[in-house]
Amino acid sequence: MNRRAIFITGAAQGIGAATAERFVRQGWFVGLHDIDRAGVEALRDRLGADNAIAAQLDVRDAAAWSPALQRFWDAAGQRLDVLLNNAGIATSGAFESLPVATHHAILEVNLNGVINGAHAGHDFLRRHPGGGGRLINLASASAIYGAAGLASYSATKFAVRGLTEALDLEWRGQGIRVCDLWPLFVSTRMVEGLSLPSIRSLGVRLTADDVASAIWKAANHRGHRVHWPVGAQAHALYLASRWLPHRLTRAVTARLSGHR
């Protein structure tokens, strides 16, 4: 087997499933991994057993990562072109109103899960036959400025942004490219469960397929680009954060989040 291969976490639904479908259509071999075993097995059956493997993976479990990657490596013909750290969770609400266990759970999946994947995936990415694979992390437009009502979620995405930037520098000499994506609100079950003034202000304008298309571009981009805002709104917010004075960025974010 010499076709390209991508390992996806959080693949049972939403962005992960849409990405898997996109890459299979383009002839890639896909590893479907999620804590929801039944979900990824159903998706594998739909995509075809020759195109994908499915396995349960709790991204919080550091010890589970290397065996999962090894199984994928063997099934894919000893290659890993892209590792997509996509798994994530979110809960909205005033920071102090949420149980501290909820904040910790968000950190465990959204940050520790990404660190676990990057750490275990490094050796497999380094052994890519073309001289280095690619690590793609799902961040968020909430990594641009702290998102009220999503404090811990936003904090994890800032951390993913920092991790991405650091690994891009550390691993560049090894031929491994590292980047992240910054979508705003995406029409998935996760966003459907959120109650935020910013959703009412901005709307939900992205689909999972939109993000999957951006992941496809990032996976095949020949140049060097670390951050990928997804959609016109995220691009506008990103540019505003770069060029507007900090107090104006804060004022815009506060207005959108209903905290004027």
VMD Tcl script that draws the C-alpha trace (Angstrom):
set ca {
  {0.00 0.00 0.00}
  {1.54 3.33 -1.04}
  {-1.42 5.70 -0.83}
  {-1.24 8.56 1.62}
  {-2.63 8.07 5.11}
  {-4.23 10.23 7.81}
  {-4.90 9.39 11.47}
  {-7.95 11.26 12.82}
  {-9.12 11.65 16.41}
  {-12.70 12.55 17.22}
  {-13.67 10.85 13.98}
  {-17.09 9.48 14.90}
  {-19.01 12.61 13.95}
  {-18.79 16.27 13.02}
  {-15.53 17.64 11.66}
  {-13.69 14.35 12.13}
  {-16.20 12.33 10.14}
  {-16.45 14.97 7.39}
  {-12.66 15.03 7.12}
  {-12.50 11.24 6.87}
  {-15.05 11.25 4.06}
  {-13.17 14.01 2.22}
  {-9.82 12.23 2.39}
  {-11.23 8.84 1.40}
  {-12.78 10.47 -1.69}
  {-9.30 11.70 -2.57}
  {-7.86 8.19 -2.32}
  {-6.28 8.38 1.13}
  {-6.27 5.63 3.75}
  {-7.92 6.86 6.94}
  {-7.59 5.90 10.59}
  {-10.84 6.55 12.44}
  {-10.31 6.97 16.18}
  {-12.74 8.09 18.84}
  {-13.88 7.21 22.33}
  {-17.13 6.21 20.58}
  {-16.21 2.78 19.22}
  {-19.61 2.13 17.63}
  {-19.51 5.49 15.88}
  {-16.18 4.95 14.16}
  {-17.01 1.36 13.27}
  {-20.22 2.51 11.58}
  {-18.28 5.17 9.68}
  {-15.67 2.61 8.62}
  {-18.41 0.36 7.27}
  {-19.81 3.27 5.31}
  {-16.42 4.27 3.89}
  {-15.35 0.70 3.14}
  {-12.98 -1.55 5.04}
  {-10.32 -1.20 2.31}
  {-10.22 2.56 2.85}
  {-10.16 2.83 6.63}
  {-9.59 1.20 9.97}
  {-11.54 2.05 13.11}
  {-10.52 1.81 16.75}
  {-11.54 3.17 20.10}
  {-9.13 5.74 21.48}
  {-9.45 7.92 24.55}
  {-7.05 10.76 23.73}
  {-6.61 11.45 27.46}
  {-4.89 8.07 27.89}
  {-1.26 8.68 27.00}
  {-0.42 4.96 27.15}
  {-3.06 4.14 24.52}
  {-1.61 6.36 21.82}
  {1.49 4.48 20.69}
  {-0.29 1.11 20.26}
  {-3.05 2.85 18.27}
  {-0.53 4.58 16.04}
  {1.41 1.37 15.53}
  {-1.72 -0.49 14.43}
  {-2.52 2.31 12.02}
  {1.09 2.43 10.74}
  {1.01 -1.27 9.94}
  {-2.44 -1.13 8.31}
  {-1.46 1.93 6.23}
  {1.64 0.27 4.78}
  {4.08 1.81 7.26}
  {3.34 5.46 6.72}
  {1.68 8.37 8.48}
  {1.30 11.45 6.30}
  {-0.99 13.46 8.58}
  {-1.92 13.21 12.24}
  {-5.06 15.25 12.88}
  {-5.65 16.15 16.51}
  {-9.34 16.90 16.17}
  {-11.00 15.51 19.32}
  {-12.44 18.21 21.55}
  {-15.24 19.09 23.94}
  {-16.84 22.35 25.09}
  {-19.28 23.50 27.75}
  {-20.60 27.06 27.86}
  {-21.44 29.11 30.90}
  {-20.06 31.62 33.35}
  {-16.71 30.33 34.60}
  {-17.71 30.19 38.26}
  {-21.04 28.51 37.50}
  {-19.45 25.40 36.03}
  {-18.08 22.66 38.31}
  {-14.31 22.64 38.48}
  {-14.46 19.03 37.23}
  {-15.98 20.32 33.99}
  {-13.08 22.73 33.50}
  {-10.61 19.92 34.17}
  {-12.37 17.62 31.70}
  {-12.06 20.26 28.96}
  {-8.36 20.62 29.69}
  {-7.83 16.85 29.65}
  {-9.34 16.36 26.20}
  {-8.53 19.60 24.40}
  {-5.00 20.14 25.65}
  {-3.62 16.94 27.19}
  {-5.15 14.92 24.36}
  {-3.31 17.05 21.80}
  {-0.04 16.84 23.74}
  {-0.41 13.05 24.00}
  {-1.02 12.78 20.26}
  {1.88 15.01 19.29}
  {4.29 13.27 21.64}
  {3.37 9.73 20.56}
  {3.05 10.72 16.91}
  {6.45 12.35 16.58}
  {8.43 9.21 15.83}
  {5.88 8.02 13.26}
  {5.78 11.42 11.54}
  {9.58 11.58 11.51}
  {9.75 8.23 9.70}
  {7.55 9.42 6.84}
  {9.01 8.11 3.55}
  {8.91 11.58 2.00}
  {11.09 13.07 4.72}
  {8.52 14.09 7.34}
  {4.81 13.98 7.92}
  {2.43 16.70 9.05}
  {0.77 17.41 12.40}
  {-2.50 19.37 12.19}
  {-4.16 20.55 15.39}
  {-7.72 21.82 15.68}
  {-7.58 25.12 17.50}
  {-10.34 27.72 17.25}
  {-11.05 31.36 16.58}
  {-11.30 31.54 20.39}
  {-7.49 31.37 20.33}
  {-7.48 34.93 18.96}
  {-8.97 36.58 22.05}
  {-10.37 34.95 25.18}
  {-14.00 33.94 24.64}
  {-16.37 34.88 27.46}
  {-18.65 31.99 28.31}
  {-16.04 29.56 27.02}
  {-13.17 30.45 29.33}
  {-11.54 27.03 29.76}
  {-12.26 25.99 26.18}
  {-10.68 29.22 24.95}
  {-7.69 28.69 27.25}
  {-7.07 25.25 25.77}
  {-7.16 26.66 22.26}
  {-4.64 29.36 23.19}
  {-2.47 26.55 24.53}
  {-2.88 24.54 21.32}
  {-1.87 27.64 19.38}
  {1.29 28.01 21.48}
  {2.10 24.32 21.22}
  {1.66 24.44 17.45}
  {3.97 27.43 17.09}
  {6.62 25.84 19.30}
  {6.56 22.46 17.55}
  {6.66 24.14 14.15}
  {10.00 25.62 15.20}
  {11.31 22.49 16.96}
  {10.37 19.97 14.27}
  {11.00 21.98 11.13}
  {14.58 20.69 10.89}
  {13.23 17.12 11.02}
  {10.99 17.72 8.02}
  {7.76 17.65 10.08}
  {5.31 20.45 9.36}
  {3.01 21.61 12.13}
  {-0.04 23.84 11.75}
  {-3.43 24.51 13.30}
  {-6.90 25.55 12.15}
  {-9.04 28.31 13.64}
  {-12.72 27.90 12.76}
  {-15.39 29.99 14.42}
  {-18.71 28.30 15.22}
  {-19.33 25.13 13.21}
  {-22.69 23.41 12.79}
  {-21.93 20.27 14.85}
  {-23.43 18.65 17.93}
  {-20.84 20.36 20.10}
  {-21.91 23.85 19.02}
  {-25.60 22.91 19.17}
  {-25.10 22.31 22.88}
  {-23.73 25.80 23.55}
  {-25.72 28.83 24.67}
  {-23.77 32.01 23.98}
  {-24.58 35.61 23.03}
  {-21.72 35.46 20.51}
  {-23.52 32.67 18.63}
  {-26.60 34.84 18.42}
  {-24.44 37.80 17.29}
  {-22.34 35.99 14.72}
  {-24.48 33.02 13.78}
  {-23.21 29.56 12.87}
  {-21.93 29.97 9.33}
  {-19.55 27.05 8.94}
  {-20.32 23.40 8.27}
  {-18.15 20.42 9.10}
  {-17.48 20.09 5.37}
  {-16.12 23.66 5.30}
  {-13.58 22.77 7.97}
  {-12.77 19.46 6.25}
  {-11.98 21.42 3.07}
  {-9.63 23.67 5.03}
  {-7.92 20.63 6.56}
  {-7.48 19.22 3.06}
  {-5.78 22.46 1.95}
  {-3.55 22.51 5.02}
  {-2.57 18.87 4.50}
  {-1.50 19.52 0.93}
  {-0.07 23.05 1.23}
  {3.45 23.19 -0.17}
  {4.50 26.42 1.50}
  {4.99 27.27 5.14}
  {1.88 28.39 6.99}
  {1.25 27.79 10.67}
  {-2.22 29.25 11.34}
  {-5.30 28.70 9.17}
  {-8.35 30.82 10.09}
  {-11.42 29.12 8.59}
  {-14.19 31.24 7.11}
  {-14.59 34.96 6.50}
  {-15.50 35.77 10.10}
  {-12.44 34.05 11.57}
  {-10.21 35.76 8.98}
  {-11.68 39.14 9.91}
  {-11.20 38.53 13.63}
  {-7.64 37.34 13.05}
  {-6.73 40.41 11.00}
  {-8.39 42.70 13.52}
  {-6.36 41.17 16.34}
  {-3.16 41.82 14.40}
  {-3.81 45.39 13.33}
  {-6.28 46.98 15.74}
  {-5.14 48.35 19.12}
  {-5.64 45.84 21.91}
  {-8.38 47.91 23.58}
  {-10.44 47.91 20.37}
  {-10.07 44.16 19.94}
  {-11.21 43.74 23.53}
  {-14.16 46.07 22.98}
  {-15.30 44.20 19.86}
  {-14.99 40.84 21.60}
  {-16.86 42.12 24.64}
  {-19.71 43.46 22.51}
  {-20.06 40.21 20.57}
  {-20.12 38.18 23.77}
  {-22.69 40.40 25.48}
  {-20.21 41.71 28.07}
  {-20.11 45.40 27.20}
}
mol new
graphics top color blue
foreach p $ca { graphics top sphere $p radius 0.5 }
foreach p [lrange $ca 0 end-1] q [lrange $ca 1 end] { graphics top cylinder $p $q radius 0.2 }
display resetview
